[in-house]
Amino acid sequence: MARIGILQMTSGIDPEDNATAIENAIGSAADNGAAMIFTPEMSGLIDRDRKRAAKSIVLESDTPALAKARDAAHRAGIWVALGSLAVKSPNDRWANRAFVIDPNGDIAARYDKIHMFDVDLDSGESWRESNAYEPGQEVVTVPGTPVGRLGLSVCYDIRFPALYEQLGRAQCDCIAIPAAFTVPTGRAHWNVLQRARAIEASAFVVAAAQVGEHADGRRTYGHSMVVDPWGDVLLEMESDDAALAYCDLDLARIAEVRAQVPSLANRREIAK
């Protein structure tokens, strides 16, 4: 069994406040027996005003949430999956970057979100992530975590099965899908997409999410989830409040499901 913490956040426009919330949650998770904690997409800053946000989006080495998370992980002796942070790239573009931090406080892996959220919703919301963020190019997995081999993805990635096909081929035991889903898309698609990704990969899915009304005026769906390899929902946080929840993963369940429905072993190449 592996106990994990899932941090549901309402991140705001002050990076120091968000960093402190993450730091405190890491300590609490360790005190409650968690071996690993997962945070949402854009844990360190949510600000749709890009001119204002630009003052707070800095190089990885100067990002408050990353520094505090690394220190807290080291003090608590716990793994941390930072869902994502907005960081400045050397070319002055931004990256929506996930981090995995080991119990020594070292960065075990980085993943830059591949699929940019460029949409126009019937609700009137319009998003153009690609105007500021540079998409990633690499599929990333992290062996040796408390949840086994962990596959990394971020939010809008969930709609692109080819990425999860590769994570399945890599025999991931667990896939992180941190998010800041809009309310309309969350109501329509959140639950079914999380369950589908878990079933396809015969793996656990951990989806820590942003929730509620944010200081920049946006609203996010929340409903942070943990899904097992059979597609059963082990945890769903239905409150509109930021909170820290826990879930115990029976890692033996992975082999049981893959023995019953060996879809990874049965997969065949499809001719183009």
Buried (B, 14 or more C-beta within 10 A) or exposed (E): EBBBBBBBBBBBBBBEBBBBBBBBBBBBBBEEEBBBBBBBBBBBBBBEEEEEBBEBBBEBEEBBBBBBBBBBBBBBEBBBBBBBBBBBBEEEEBBBBBBBBBBEBEBBBBBBBBBBBEEEEEEEBEBEBEEBBBBBEEBBBBEEBBBBBBBBBBBBBBEEEEBBBBBBEBBBBBBBBBBBBBBBBBEEBBBEBBBBBBBBBBBBBBBBBBBBEBEBEBBBBBBBBBBBBBBEBBBBBEEBEBBBBBBEBEBEBBEEBBEEEEBBEEEEEEEE
